[in-house]
Amino acid sequence: MNRRTLLQTLAGIPVMPAAAQQQADRATRGLPPLTIKDVKVITTNGGRRYRWVFLKIVTSEPGLYGVGTANNSYQTHAVIAALEKHLAPWLIGKDPDRIEDLWQAAHYKTYWRNGPVNNNVLAAMDMALWDIKGKRAGMPVYELLGGKARDAVPCYDHAGGKDKEQAAESVQKSLATGYRHVRVQYGAYGGGGFIPAGQGSRPENGYSGPAFDEDAYLDYVPKAFDYVRSKVGFEPKLLHDVHSHLSGINAIEFCRRMQPYQMYFIEDVLAPEQIHWYKQIRHICSVPQAVGEVFSHPYEFYPLIQDRVIDFARCRVAAIGGITAAKKLAHFCEYYGAKTAFQEGGENDPVNQLAAYHVDISSTAFGIQEENGFPESAREILPGTAEIRKGYLYGSGKPGLGIDINEALAAKNPIGNIANGGGYGTDRAMDGSVVRP
């Protein structure tokens, strides 16, 4: 018996049962109690060849539901099974208002925490719960995160070509449409260091496709950026993604050679298995480093940020556990002077894009957001999809995430069979060995 109950008893005042008291307390706040009544997994190809997996959490309040995404194009069916067989039955009957509590409980209920599939599951649940919270409050999610810290979210565009001349032209086109930040790639993705198919010294009857060569990459890419800068000047903010292709010592040398071109950042110059080399890079040059697209645990970021050897936390919101995880990472970045650069990727979906948008627009640790455009078919399936205008991302301004899903249209555009299990396509070296993505 607590002090309040004791005093009520001594005064002869009837004591309200605990459950009834909780309900009364919530009623005085104008919010009747909620429970989760249904959990639906919705898949669609978006009218193209996407492998999108969405989660719809339906509450006891008529018409109130939330939508989240478990975006993972490479382990799609594993994510679907985890949502349907493990998360959905566990969520039924729980209170959707308790976002932090549900996030923590769902994180630990698998015992082995983090990892790509677990994080995707967490993210889908988390986004849907924030969507519900915002709709119930009648506010966009960013208002619940502290309100706007900027008027819109600047994005970087993607430019490139088979050679430096085409890349320079592509950058100029991006600038003409209003972008200030442009990522520049050459040839194949992460390219600029590929020996053409069938060329070079190769093992007999071995791999004959395009082969990545670190020395060729180190030679070509800095020279290509020198050419691009000569054509577009130093006002545009240029980025480049190495895609983890370099070994430690070559990563240091590459960054040293890129110093004169005033990069906004270089992305993933090292694989996550080699992150200790970032300290050596920082000792050699001041080229800003964006890191973390393939990290699967938030604590991979923290030492790098705390030691101030990276400048941008580069990850996908759907891959790290959702808005709850992303806003905590943003707060950590703020304390140490780093920034966020949330990742999109061509296979990403509009729900994840908006989840990133709400964190971006409300965070003073925001750096840049990756651009991602969607076909009209996807916009029909997902009304409220964000828009990019003159290099800035705009949400719908509606309560919650500001996006919905047309289940009937999604069903008409199924994912279908996934060839070869949907694995990510890796590059290879001249001797046929796998090059880390």
N, C-alpha and C positions, 0 to 999 in steps of 0.2 A: 504494500500500500504506500503510495507516495504522499507527500505533504499535503497536496491539494485535496486528494481523496480523503485523508484523515480529517482535515478541517471540515469538509462537507459532511462527513459522518457525524462528527461531534455537534455540528449545528443542526442536525436533523434534515439536511438537504439530501434528496435522493441522488445516489451516485449513478452516473450514466456508464453503461458497459464500455470497455475500451474501444471496441470496433465501432460502436455507435458514436462515441466521442470523436474518433478520427473522421468519420463521415460528416459529423456536424461541423468540425473544424474546417473541412474542405468546402462544405456548403457555404460557410460564412465568407469564404474567399471567392465565391461565385463560380467555383469549378466543381461540378459533381464528380464523384470517383469514376475512374476509367479502368477498364480491363481490356486485354488483347483477346479478341474473339476468334480471329482467323489469321493465318499467315499463308500467303500465296507466293509461289515461285513462278515468274513469268519470263519466258525466253523468247528471243526474236532475232532475226538477221537484220532488222532495221530496214528491210527493203533492198538490202545489198548483200554483202557477204560477212557481215559482223557476226559475232558470237556473244550476244548480250544476255546477261542474266540479271533480272531485277527481282526485288523482294517487295511485296505489298503487305503491310501490317494493318489489319482492320481492327478497329476498336469497338467498344460497346456503345459509343455514341453514334447514332445513325448518320451515315455519310462521312464520318471522320476516319481517314486512313492516311498512311504515309508510304512513300516510295523511296527505296534505296537501291544501290547497285553493288553487285559482287563481281565487277568486271575482271575477267581472266580468260583471255583467248587461248591459253596454252594448257590449262587444266580445267576446261569448262565443265565437263561432266562430274569431275570430283567436287567442284564447288556446288553444282546443282544437288548432288547427293547429300553433301554436308548440310545444306540449307533445308532440304526436304526431310531428311531422316533424323537429323540431330538438333538443328536449331528450332525448326517450326514446332515440334511437339513440346519442347522445353519452354517456349515463349507463351503458349496458350495460358490464359488466366492471369498473366502478370500485369503489373501496373506500368503502362508506357510512359508515364511521367518521370519515372526514375531512370533517366538515361545513364547517368554515371554508374549507378548501382548495377544496372543490367549489363553495361559494358564490362565492368570488372568481373561480374559473375560469369558472363559468357566467355571472357578471356581465360579464366581459370578452370572452367568446367571441363575443358579438353585435357587438362593436366599438363600436357606438353604444349606450351603456349607459343604464340607467334608462328611464323611460317606463312607462305603465300596463301594457302587455302583458308587457314584459320583467320588471317587478317581480312581476306575478302568477305568472309561470313560476318565478322564483326562489323565491317564497314557497311554492308547492306542493312543490317539491323540498325546500326547507329544513325545512318542517314535517314532511314524511315522514321525513327523516333524523333529526330530533330524536325523533320517535315511535319509530323503530328503536332509537336510542341508549337511550332510557328503558326500552323493553321488554327490551333486552339486559341492562341494569343491574338490572332488577327494581324500578325506581323511577319515580314520576311525573317529568315533565320539570322541574317546579319544583325538585325536589331537586338536579338537576344544575346548576341556575342559582343554587344557594346556599341552597335551602330556604325555607320560609315566612317572610315578613316580617310577615304578618298572618294572622288566623284564617280569613278569607273575603274575598271581593272585593265591596265595596259598589258598587251600580249606581244610575244615575238612571232614573227612570220618565219616561214621556211623557204629558203632559196637554195639553188644549186644548179648543177648542170654536169655534162660529161667532161667539161674542162673549165679552166679559169675564166675564159671569155664568156661562156654561157652563164657561169655563176655570177659574174659581174652584172650582166644584163638582168638576171633574175633578181638580184638585190635592188637594182634600180626600179624594177617593176613594183617590188614590195614597198619601197619608199614612196612611190607615186600614189599608192593606195592609202597612205597615211601611217604606215608602221614606222616606228623609230628604232625598234629592236629587230634584228634579222639574224637567224641562224643560217650559216653557210656550210653546205656539204658539197663534196666533189665525187662524181662518178657514183659507184655503189654506196649504199648507206654506210657511214663510217669510213667512206672510201678515200681515194687519193693515194692509196698504197697497194693497189691490186695489179698483179701481173695478169694480162689478158689470158683467157682460156687457151690452152694448148701451147703457150709460149714459155720460154725459160727452161732451165734444167730440171727435169722431173724423174721420179722413179719409173721404171718400166711397168707398163700396164697399171699405173697408179692414177691418182686424182688428176683430172685434166681441166677442171673448171677454173674460174677466176681465183687467184691465190694471193692472199694477203702477205705483204712483206714489210716489216717494220722500217727498214732502212729506206725503202722507196717512199713510205709514208712521211718519214722525217724530212726527206729531200723535197717532196712535192708540195705538201700542204702549206708550209710557211711561205714558199715562193708564190703560191696561188693567192694567199692573203695579201702579199705585197702588191700583187697585180690588182686585186679588188680594191684595196685602199687607194691605189693610184687613180682609179676610175670614180670612186664614190666619195673619197675624202675621209676625214676622221670624225665627222659629225655623227653618222649612223653608229649605233651600238651593235657591234657584231659578236656573234656567238659561234661556237663550233663544238660538235659532239664527237669525241674520239671513240666512244662506245667500248671502252675498256680494252682496246686492242693492243696497248703497249705494255712492255715489261717496265720494271721500275726505273732502270737507268735511262732507257729511251724516253720514258715519260718526263723525266727531269730535263733531258736535252730538248725535247719537243717544246716544253713550256718556256725554256730559255730562248729558243728561237722565235717563239710567238710574242715575246715581250714587246717588240717595237710596234705591234699592230693594235695596241690598246684594246684588247678584247674585253667585252662586257663579262663574259666568262667562257672557260673551256669546261666542257662537261665530261665527266667520267673518263679522265685520262688514264685511270687505273681501275683494274678489276677490284671488287670488294675483298678478295683474298689478299690484296697487296696494298691495303690502305695505309700501312705504316710508312710508305714512301712519301706521303703528302708532307710530312715534316721536312724531308730533304728538299722537296720542291719549293717550299716556302722559304728555305734558307737561300735558294739560288735566285728566285725571281718573285715578282709580285703579281703575276697573272692570276686573276680571280678564278677560283675553282668551284664548280657546281658538282655535287656528289650525291649519290644515293638512289638512283632510279631502280636498282635491283636489290636494295637493302630489304631485308624481311624482318628486322628487329629495330625498334627505335633507339636502342642503346648502341647501335652501330654509329649513329649520328653523334651522340653526345660527346664522346672524347674528342672527335674531330672539331666540333663546334667550340667546345670548352678550351681546347688548345689553340684555337684560332688559326687552324691550318686549312680550313675550307671557308668559303664565303656564302654559298647558297646550299640549302637543303633541297635536294632535287628528288621528289618522290611523287607517287600517285596517291591521292587521298583514299581511293578504293583499295590500295595495296598495303596501307599502314594501319587500317582499322577505323577509318571514317573521320568525321568532323571532330569528334572528341579527341582523337589522337592527333589530328592535324593542328588543332588550336593549341594543344600543349606543346607540340614541337615549335610552333610559331612563337610562343611565349619564351621558350628556351633560346631560340635564335635571337630574340630581342635583347635578352640579358647580355649576350656575348657579342652583339654587333653583327651577327650573320643575318641572312635574309632567306625567304622562301622562294622557290621557283617550281611550283607544282607541275608535275608531268602529265601530259595528255597522251600522245601517241596516236597513230592512225586508227587503231582498233578501239580506242576509247569511246565512251558514250556520253550523251548529254546530261545524265543525272550526276555522274562524277564531275563533269565540268562545272555544274552549278554548285556542287558541294564545295569544290575548290574556290569558286567565286565568292561564296559567303564568308569563308575564312579570309580570303585575300582582301576583300573590300573593308573588312573590319579590323585588320591587323596592321600595326605599325612596323612589323617585321617583314612585310611583303616586299618582294623584289621584282618578280616578273612572272607571268603565266604563259604557258605554251598555248599557241593557237591551235584550234581544231574546228574545222567546219563540217557540217553534216548535210546530207542530201535531203531533198524535200520529203522523201518517203519517211525518213527518220523523224522529221518535224511533225508529220501527220500522226505517227505512232506515239510521239512524245510531245504533245502540245505544251508550249511554255519553254521550249528549248532556247537557251541564251542566244544572243546575236553579237557578232563582232562587226563594229563599224569604225572605220579609220583607225584600226589598230587597238580599239578598246572593246572589252567584253562587257555586255550589259545583260543583267537578269531581267526577268519579267516584272519584278516588283511586287508580285503577289505573295500572300502569306505562305509560310513554310519555305520549301526550296523553290517554289514557284513553277513547278513542272508537274505534269500528270502523265498517265499512261493509258492508251486506248487498248484495252485487253483484246478486243475483237480483232483489231488490225494487227496486233502483235501475233495473234494466233494464225492469221492468214499469211504471216511471214516467218515460218519456223526456221530454226537453225539448221535442221537437217543433219545428214551424216557429215562427220568431220574426218576428212581424209588424213591418214597416217597419224591419227590421234591429236592432230592440231599442234604439233610441236613447233617451237620457234626455230626458224631456219638459221643455222650457224654457218659461219665462214670457215674456210680451211686455208692452211699454209701450203707452200709448194710441195712439201713432202706428204701432204694429205692429212696432217694432224689438225684437230679442231682448234680454232681461234676463239678465245673467250668473248662472249658478247657483253 
